[in-house]
Amino acid sequence: MIVFSTDEDRKLIDSILADDPNAWEKVLRRFSDMVWRILLGRFRLSEDDAPDVFQEIFLTKLRLKPTR
């Protein structure tokens, strides 16, 4: 079961499922700072490695887009 933290998150997921061409841009704007903080802080990745992992996270999520 998917748990959404806000109505905005639910709308974002609905937009992705509806193939909204702007949805992934919205996801990046909403979550990119958090992902960077986790990669650099929690996982202590180097400034050289973090961009590759960041890109892979979002590309993987794009490829694994859930269906209804």
SEFIZA-3560 file (N, C-alpha, C; in Angstrom, 3 decimals):
REM SEFIZA-3560
<numar><xx>0.830</xx><yy>-1.174</yy><zz>0.000</zz><atom>N</atom></numar>
<numar><xx>0.000</xx><yy>0.000</yy><zz>0.000</zz><atom>CA</atom></numar>
<numar><xx>0.877</xx><yy>1.241</yy><zz>0.000</zz><atom>C</atom></numar>
<numar><xx>0.556</xx><yy>2.196</yy><zz>-0.848</zz><atom>N</atom></numar>
<numar><xx>1.308</xx><yy>3.439</yy><zz>-0.919</zz><atom>CA</atom></numar>
<numar><xx>0.732</xx><yy>4.417</yy><zz>0.093</zz><atom>C</atom></numar>
<numar><xx>1.604</xx><yy>5.037</yy><zz>0.891</zz><atom>N</atom></numar>
<numar><xx>1.183</xx><yy>6.039</yy><zz>1.851</zz><atom>CA</atom></numar>
<numar><xx>1.689</xx><yy>7.383</yy><zz>1.363</zz><atom>C</atom></numar>
<numar><xx>0.784</xx><yy>8.339</yy><zz>1.276</zz><atom>N</atom></numar>
<numar><xx>1.145</xx><yy>9.672</yy><zz>0.811</zz><atom>CA</atom></numar>
<numar><xx>1.232</xx><yy>10.597</yy><zz>2.000</zz><atom>C</atom></numar>
<numar><xx>2.260</xx><yy>11.444</yy><zz>2.017</zz><atom>N</atom></numar>
<numar><xx>2.425</xx><yy>12.321</yy><zz>3.170</zz><atom>CA</atom></numar>
<numar><xx>1.557</xx><yy>13.568</yy><zz>3.067</zz><atom>C</atom></numar>
<numar><xx>1.186</xx><yy>13.962</yy><zz>1.872</zz><atom>N</atom></numar>
<numar><xx>0.348</xx><yy>15.140</yy><zz>1.698</zz><atom>CA</atom></numar>
<numar><xx>-0.566</xx><yy>14.944</yy><zz>0.499</zz><atom>C</atom></numar>
<numar><xx>-1.574</xx><yy>15.787</yy><zz>0.424</zz><atom>N</atom></numar>
<numar><xx>-2.430</xx><yy>15.766</yy><zz>-0.761</zz><atom>CA</atom></numar>
<numar><xx>-1.631</xx><yy>16.107</yy><zz>-2.010</zz><atom>C</atom></numar>
<numar><xx>-0.633</xx><yy>16.971</yy><zz>-1.837</zz><atom>N</atom></numar>
<numar><xx>0.217</xx><yy>17.336</yy><zz>-2.974</zz><atom>CA</atom></numar>
<numar><xx>0.983</xx><yy>16.117</yy><zz>-3.497</zz><atom>C</atom></numar>
<numar><xx>1.461</xx><yy>15.261</yy><zz>-2.597</zz><atom>N</atom></numar>
<numar><xx>2.141</xx><yy>14.029</yy><zz>-3.010</zz><atom>CA</atom></numar>
<numar><xx>1.186</xx><yy>13.132</yy><zz>-3.789</zz><atom>C</atom></numar>
<numar><xx>-0.043</xx><yy>13.016</yy><zz>-3.312</zz><atom>N</atom></numar>
<numar><xx>-1.037</xx><yy>12.190</yy><zz>-3.995</zz><atom>CA</atom></numar>
<numar><xx>-1.292</xx><yy>12.724</yy><zz>-5.405</zz><atom>C</atom></numar>
<numar><xx>-1.421</xx><yy>14.023</yy><zz>-5.532</zz><atom>N</atom></numar>
<numar><xx>-1.645</xx><yy>14.635</yy><zz>-6.846</zz><atom>CA</atom></numar>
<numar><xx>-0.454</xx><yy>14.388</yy><zz>-7.763</zz><atom>C</atom></numar>
<numar><xx>0.734</xx><yy>14.454</yy><zz>-7.204</zz><atom>N</atom></numar>
<numar><xx>1.941</xx><yy>14.217</yy><zz>-7.987</zz><atom>CA</atom></numar>
<numar><xx>1.979</xx><yy>12.783</yy><zz>-8.514</zz><atom>C</atom></numar>
<numar><xx>1.666</xx><yy>11.829</yy><zz>-7.676</zz><atom>N</atom></numar>
<numar><xx>1.627</xx><yy>10.428</yy><zz>-8.108</zz><atom>CA</atom></numar>
<numar><xx>0.542</xx><yy>10.232</yy><zz>-9.161</zz><atom>C</atom></numar>
<numar><xx>-0.614</xx><yy>10.829</yy><zz>-8.939</zz><atom>N</atom></numar>
<numar><xx>-1.689</xx><yy>10.730</yy><zz>-9.932</zz><atom>CA</atom></numar>
<numar><xx>-1.257</xx><yy>11.310</yy><zz>-11.275</zz><atom>C</atom></numar>
<numar><xx>-0.505</xx><yy>12.405</yy><zz>-11.249</zz><atom>N</atom></numar>
<numar><xx>-0.007</xx><yy>13.017</yy><zz>-12.483</zz><atom>CA</atom></numar>
<numar><xx>0.963</xx><yy>12.102</yy><zz>-13.213</zz><atom>C</atom></numar>
<numar><xx>1.824</xx><yy>11.434</yy><zz>-12.451</zz><atom>N</atom></numar>
<numar><xx>2.762</xx><yy>10.486</yy><zz>-13.057</zz><atom>CA</atom></numar>
<numar><xx>2.000</xx><yy>9.332</yy><zz>-13.699</zz><atom>C</atom></numar>
<numar><xx>1.027</xx><yy>8.798</yy><zz>-12.975</zz><atom>N</atom></numar>
<numar><xx>0.248</xx><yy>7.682</yy><zz>-13.502</zz><atom>CA</atom></numar>
<numar><xx>-0.563</xx><yy>8.076</yy><zz>-14.730</zz><atom>C</atom></numar>
<numar><xx>-0.919</xx><yy>9.350</yy><zz>-14.816</zz><atom>N</atom></numar>
<numar><xx>-1.683</xx><yy>9.846</yy><zz>-15.961</zz><atom>CA</atom></numar>
<numar><xx>-0.771</xx><yy>10.291</yy><zz>-17.105</zz><atom>C</atom></numar>
<numar><xx>0.530</xx><yy>10.023</yy><zz>-16.969</zz><atom>N</atom></numar>
<numar><xx>1.521</xx><yy>10.399</yy><zz>-17.984</zz><atom>CA</atom></numar>
<numar><xx>1.577</xx><yy>11.898</yy><zz>-18.246</zz><atom>C</atom></numar>
<numar><xx>1.394</xx><yy>12.681</yy><zz>-17.207</zz><atom>N</atom></numar>
<numar><xx>1.534</xx><yy>14.137</yy><zz>-17.313</zz><atom>CA</atom></numar>
<numar><xx>2.990</xx><yy>14.438</yy><zz>-17.675</zz><atom>C</atom></numar>
<numar><xx>3.234</xx><yy>15.124</yy><zz>-18.800</zz><atom>N</atom></numar>
<numar><xx>4.620</xx><yy>15.374</yy><zz>-19.219</zz><atom>CA</atom></numar>
<numar><xx>5.398</xx><yy>16.269</yy><zz>-18.252</zz><atom>C</atom></numar>
<numar><xx>4.722</xx><yy>16.991</yy><zz>-17.387</zz><atom>N</atom></numar>
<numar><xx>5.407</xx><yy>17.872</yy><zz>-16.431</zz><atom>CA</atom></numar>
<numar><xx>5.588</xx><yy>17.238</yy><zz>-15.055</zz><atom>C</atom></numar>
<numar><xx>5.062</xx><yy>16.042</yy><zz>-14.866</zz><atom>N</atom></numar>
<numar><xx>5.059</xx><yy>15.430</yy><zz>-13.538</zz><atom>CA</atom></numar>
<numar><xx>6.469</xx><yy>15.178</yy><zz>-13.007</zz><atom>C</atom></numar>
<numar><xx>7.361</xx><yy>14.652</yy><zz>-13.831</zz><atom>N</atom></numar>
<numar><xx>8.706</xx><yy>14.336</yy><zz>-13.333</zz><atom>CA</atom></numar>
<numar><xx>9.492</xx><yy>15.585</yy><zz>-12.999</zz><atom>C</atom></numar>
<numar><xx>9.246</xx><yy>16.665</yy><zz>-13.723</zz><atom>N</atom></numar>
<numar><xx>9.885</xx><yy>17.937</yy><zz>-13.372</zz><atom>CA</atom></numar>
<numar><xx>9.416</xx><yy>18.376</yy><zz>-11.987</zz><atom>C</atom></numar>
<numar><xx>8.135</xx><yy>18.205</yy><zz>-11.710</zz><atom>N</atom></numar>
<numar><xx>7.588</xx><yy>18.548</yy><zz>-10.397</zz><atom>CA</atom></numar>
<numar><xx>8.200</xx><yy>17.659</yy><zz>-9.307</zz><atom>C</atom></numar>
<numar><xx>8.372</xx><yy>16.380</yy><zz>-9.609</zz><atom>N</atom></numar>
<numar><xx>8.994</xx><yy>15.457</yy><zz>-8.650</zz><atom>CA</atom></numar>
<numar><xx>10.420</xx><yy>15.905</yy><zz>-8.349</zz><atom>C</atom></numar>
<numar><xx>11.162</xx><yy>16.221</yy><zz>-9.388</zz><atom>N</atom></numar>
<numar><xx>12.544</xx><yy>16.677</yy><zz>-9.186</zz><atom>CA</atom></numar>
<numar><xx>12.589</xx><yy>17.940</yy><zz>-8.339</zz><atom>C</atom></numar>
<numar><xx>11.733</xx><yy>18.903</yy><zz>-8.641</zz><atom>N</atom></numar>
<numar><xx>11.727</xx><yy>20.143</yy><zz>-7.855</zz><atom>CA</atom></numar>
<numar><xx>11.353</xx><yy>19.875</yy><zz>-6.404</zz><atom>C</atom></numar>
<numar><xx>10.419</xx><yy>18.970</yy><zz>-6.194</zz><atom>N</atom></numar>
<numar><xx>9.939</xx><yy>18.713</yy><zz>-4.834</zz><atom>CA</atom></numar>
<numar><xx>10.930</xx><yy>17.912</yy><zz>-3.993</zz><atom>C</atom></numar>
<numar><xx>11.612</xx><yy>16.935</yy><zz>-4.595</zz><atom>N</atom></numar>
<numar><xx>12.415</xx><yy>16.000</yy><zz>-3.804</zz><atom>CA</atom></numar>
<numar><xx>13.926</xx><yy>16.073</yy><zz>-4.018</zz><atom>C</atom></numar>
<numar><xx>14.399</xx><yy>16.852</yy><zz>-4.968</zz><atom>N</atom></numar>
<numar><xx>15.833</xx><yy>16.825</yy><zz>-5.267</zz><atom>CA</atom></numar>
<numar><xx>16.694</xx><yy>17.284</yy><zz>-4.098</zz><atom>C</atom></numar>
<numar><xx>16.281</xx><yy>18.330</yy><zz>-3.391</zz><atom>N</atom></numar>
<numar><xx>17.082</xx><yy>18.786</yy><zz>-2.243</zz><atom>CA</atom></numar>
<numar><xx>17.183</xx><yy>17.701</yy><zz>-1.176</zz><atom>C</atom></numar>
<numar><xx>16.073</xx><yy>17.030</yy><zz>-0.914</zz><atom>N</atom></numar>
<numar><xx>16.078</xx><yy>15.969</yy><zz>0.092</zz><atom>CA</atom></numar>
<numar><xx>17.008</xx><yy>14.832</yy><zz>-0.328</zz><atom>C</atom></numar>
<numar><xx>16.936</xx><yy>14.441</yy><zz>-1.603</zz><atom>N</atom></numar>
<numar><xx>17.787</xx><yy>13.351</yy><zz>-2.090</zz><atom>CA</atom></numar>
<numar><xx>19.261</xx><yy>13.747</yy><zz>-1.983</zz><atom>C</atom></numar>
<numar><xx>19.586</xx><yy>14.986</yy><zz>-2.368</zz><atom>N</atom></numar>
<numar><xx>20.983</xx><yy>15.449</yy><zz>-2.251</zz><atom>CA</atom></numar>
<numar><xx>21.464</xx><yy>15.385</yy><zz>-0.807</zz><atom>C</atom></numar>
<numar><xx>20.620</xx><yy>15.860</yy><zz>0.132</zz><atom>N</atom></numar>
<numar><xx>21.018</xx><yy>15.841</yy><zz>1.548</zz><atom>CA</atom></numar>
<numar><xx>21.275</xx><yy>14.415</yy><zz>2.029</zz><atom>C</atom></numar>
<numar><xx>20.440</xx><yy>13.490</yy><zz>1.594</zz><atom>N</atom></numar>
<numar><xx>20.623</xx><yy>12.089</yy><zz>2.002</zz><atom>CA</atom></numar>
<numar><xx>21.905</xx><yy>11.522</yy><zz>1.404</zz><atom>C</atom></numar>
<numar><xx>22.131</xx><yy>11.781</yy><zz>0.126</zz><atom>N</atom></numar>
<numar><xx>23.331</xx><yy>11.241</yy><zz>-0.528</zz><atom>CA</atom></numar>
<numar><xx>24.609</xx><yy>11.789</yy><zz>0.087</zz><atom>C</atom></numar>
<numar><xx>24.637</xx><yy>13.090</yy><zz>0.335</zz><atom>N</atom></numar>
<numar><xx>25.861</xx><yy>13.709</yy><zz>0.855</zz><atom>CA</atom></numar>
<numar><xx>25.994</xx><yy>13.555</yy><zz>2.368</zz><atom>C</atom></numar>
<numar><xx>24.881</xx><yy>13.590</yy><zz>3.079</zz><atom>N</atom></numar>
<numar><xx>24.925</xx><yy>13.518</yy><zz>4.533</zz><atom>CA</atom></numar>
<numar><xx>24.872</xx><yy>12.107</yy><zz>5.059</zz><atom>C</atom></numar>
<numar><xx>23.766</xx><yy>11.445</yy><zz>4.844</zz><atom>N</atom></numar>
<numar><xx>23.540</xx><yy>10.112</yy><zz>5.403</zz><atom>CA</atom></numar>
<numar><xx>24.489</xx><yy>9.073</yy><zz>4.792</zz><atom>C</atom></numar>
<numar><xx>24.593</xx><yy>9.081</yy><zz>3.462</zz><atom>N</atom></numar>
<numar><xx>25.440</xx><yy>8.090</yy><zz>2.794</zz><atom>CA</atom></numar>
<numar><xx>26.870</xx><yy>8.565</yy><zz>2.593</zz><atom>C</atom></numar>
<numar><xx>27.121</xx><yy>9.837</yy><zz>2.849</zz><atom>N</atom></numar>
<numar><xx>28.460</xx><yy>10.420</yy><zz>2.777</zz><atom>CA</atom></numar>
<numar><xx>29.159</xx><yy>10.167</yy><zz>1.442</zz><atom>C</atom></numar>
<numar><xx>28.375</xx><yy>10.286</yy><zz>0.363</zz><atom>N</atom></numar>
<numar><xx>28.979</xx><yy>10.145</yy><zz>-0.964</zz><atom>CA</atom></numar>
<numar><xx>29.827</xx><yy>11.364</yy><zz>-1.265</zz><atom>C</atom></numar>
<numar><xx>30.805</xx><yy>11.172</yy><zz>-2.104</zz><atom>N</atom></numar>
<numar><xx>31.660</xx><yy>12.290</yy><zz>-2.491</zz><atom>CA</atom></numar>
<numar><xx>30.901</xx><yy>13.191</yy><zz>-3.471</zz><atom>C</atom></numar>
<numar><xx>31.382</xx><yy>14.399</yy><zz>-3.606</zz><atom>N</atom></numar>
<numar><xx>30.789</xx><yy>15.347</yy><zz>-4.570</zz><atom>CA</atom></numar>
<numar><xx>30.904</xx><yy>14.809</yy><zz>-5.993</zz><atom>C</atom></numar>
<numar><xx>31.858</xx><yy>13.929</yy><zz>-6.233</zz><atom>N</atom></numar>
<numar><xx>32.020</xx><yy>13.332</yy><zz>-7.567</zz><atom>CA</atom></numar>
<numar><xx>31.027</xx><yy>12.198</yy><zz>-7.812</zz><atom>C</atom></numar>
<numar><xx>30.741</xx><yy>11.400</yy><zz>-6.781</zz><atom>N</atom></numar>
<numar><xx>29.856</xx><yy>10.246</yy><zz>-6.937</zz><atom>CA</atom></numar>
<numar><xx>28.379</xx><yy>10.599</yy><zz>-6.821</zz><atom>C</atom></numar>
<numar><xx>28.054</xx><yy>11.588</yy><zz>-6.018</zz><atom>N</atom></numar>
<numar><xx>26.657</xx><yy>11.914</yy><zz>-5.739</zz><atom>CA</atom></numar>
<numar><xx>25.835</xx><yy>12.217</yy><zz>-6.999</zz><atom>C</atom></numar>
<numar><xx>26.342</xx><yy>12.984</yy><zz>-7.975</zz><atom>N</atom></numar>
<numar><xx>25.517</xx><yy>13.251</yy><zz>-9.163</zz><atom>CA</atom></numar>
<numar><xx>25.131</xx><yy>11.987</yy><zz>-9.936</zz><atom>C</atom></numar>
<numar><xx>26.034</xx><yy>11.028</yy><zz>-10.006</zz><atom>N</atom></numar>
<numar><xx>25.725</xx><yy>9.780</yy><zz>-10.717</zz><atom>CA</atom></numar>
<numar><xx>24.630</xx><yy>9.000</yy><zz>-9.990</zz><atom>C</atom></numar>
<numar><xx>24.725</xx><yy>8.925</yy><zz>-8.689</zz><atom>N</atom></numar>
<numar><xx>23.724</xx><yy>8.202</yy><zz>-7.909</zz><atom>CA</atom></numar>
<numar><xx>22.389</xx><yy>8.940</yy><zz>-7.960</zz><atom>C</atom></numar>
<numar><xx>22.426</xx><yy>10.259</yy><zz>-7.858</zz><atom>N</atom></numar>
<numar><xx>21.219</xx><yy>11.082</yy><zz>-7.956</zz><atom>CA</atom></numar>
<numar><xx>20.491</xx><yy>10.801</yy><zz>-9.269</zz><atom>C</atom></numar>
<numar><xx>21.223</xx><yy>10.837</yy><zz>-10.354</zz><atom>N</atom></numar>
<numar><xx>20.627</xx><yy>10.585</yy><zz>-11.670</zz><atom>CA</atom></numar>
<numar><xx>20.059</xx><yy>9.176</yy><zz>-11.743</zz><atom>C</atom></numar>
<numar><xx>20.784</xx><yy>8.212</yy><zz>-11.239</zz><atom>N</atom></numar>
<numar><xx>20.320</xx><yy>6.830</yy><zz>-11.300</zz><atom>CA</atom></numar>
<numar><xx>19.042</xx><yy>6.624</yy><zz>-10.488</zz><atom>C</atom></numar>
<numar><xx>18.934</xx><yy>7.283</yy><zz>-9.353</zz><atom>N</atom></numar>
<numar><xx>17.725</xx><yy>7.174</yy><zz>-8.534</zz><atom>CA</atom></numar>
<numar><xx>16.507</xx><yy>7.614</yy><zz>-9.337</zz><atom>C</atom></numar>
<numar><xx>16.583</xx><yy>8.777</yy><zz>-9.952</zz><atom>N</atom></numar>
<numar><xx>15.427</xx><yy>9.300</yy><zz>-10.663</zz><atom>CA</atom></numar>
<numar><xx>15.178</xx><yy>8.564</yy><zz>-11.978</zz><atom>C</atom></numar>
<numar><xx>16.222</xx><yy>8.125</yy><zz>-12.642</zz><atom>N</atom></numar>
<numar><xx>16.010</xx><yy>7.340</yy><zz>-13.866</zz><atom>CA</atom></numar>
<numar><xx>15.380</xx><yy>5.989</yy><zz>-13.545</zz><atom>C</atom></numar>
<numar><xx>15.805</xx><yy>5.376</yy><zz>-12.462</zz><atom>N</atom></numar>
<numar><xx>15.224</xx><yy>4.097</yy><zz>-12.057</zz><atom>CA</atom></numar>
<numar><xx>13.749</xx><yy>4.267</yy><zz>-11.724</zz><atom>C</atom></numar>
<numar><xx>13.410</xx><yy>5.313</yy><zz>-11.001</zz><atom>N</atom></numar>
<numar><xx>12.013</xx><yy>5.555</yy><zz>-10.660</zz><atom>CA</atom></numar>
<numar><xx>11.186</xx><yy>5.815</yy><zz>-11.913</zz><atom>C</atom></numar>
<numar><xx>11.752</xx><yy>6.489</yy><zz>-12.875</zz><atom>N</atom></numar>
<numar><xx>11.036</xx><yy>6.758</yy><zz>-14.120</zz><atom>CA</atom></numar>
<numar><xx>10.767</xx><yy>5.457</yy><zz>-14.874</zz><atom>C</atom></numar>
<numar><xx>11.758</xx><yy>4.578</yy><zz>-14.919</zz><atom>N</atom></numar>
<numar><xx>11.602</xx><yy>3.296</yy><zz>-15.622</zz><atom>CA</atom></numar>
<numar><xx>10.635</xx><yy>2.366</yy><zz>-14.898</zz><atom>C</atom></numar>
<numar><xx>10.543</xx><yy>2.501</yy><zz>-13.586</zz><atom>N</atom></numar>
<numar><xx>9.697</xx><yy>1.612</yy><zz>-12.789</zz><atom>CA</atom></numar>
<numar><xx>8.351</xx><yy>2.249</yy><zz>-12.449</zz><atom>C</atom></numar>
<numar><xx>7.911</xx><yy>3.177</yy><zz>-13.277</zz><atom>N</atom></numar>
<numar><xx>6.663</xx><yy>3.876</yy><zz>-13.011</zz><atom>CA</atom></numar>
<numar><xx>5.539</xx><yy>2.866</yy><zz>-12.770</zz><atom>C</atom></numar>
<numar><xx>4.847</xx><yy>3.010</yy><zz>-11.637</zz><atom>N</atom></numar>
<numar><xx>3.766</xx><yy>2.066</yy><zz>-11.353</zz><atom>CA</atom></numar>
<numar><xx>2.594</xx><yy>2.260</yy><zz>-12.304</zz><atom>C</atom></numar>
<numar><xx>1.795</xx><yy>1.245</yy><zz>-12.427</zz><atom>N</atom></numar>
<numar><xx>0.570</xx><yy>1.336</yy><zz>-13.211</zz><atom>CA</atom></numar>
<numar><xx>-0.606</xx><yy>1.161</yy><zz>-12.279</zz><atom>C</atom></numar>
<numar><xx>-1.725</xx><yy>1.617</yy><zz>-12.700</zz><atom>N</atom></numar>
<numar><xx>-2.937</xx><yy>1.508</yy><zz>-11.864</zz><atom>CA</atom></numar>
<numar><xx>-3.418</xx><yy>0.096</yy><zz>-11.824</zz><atom>C</atom></numar>
//
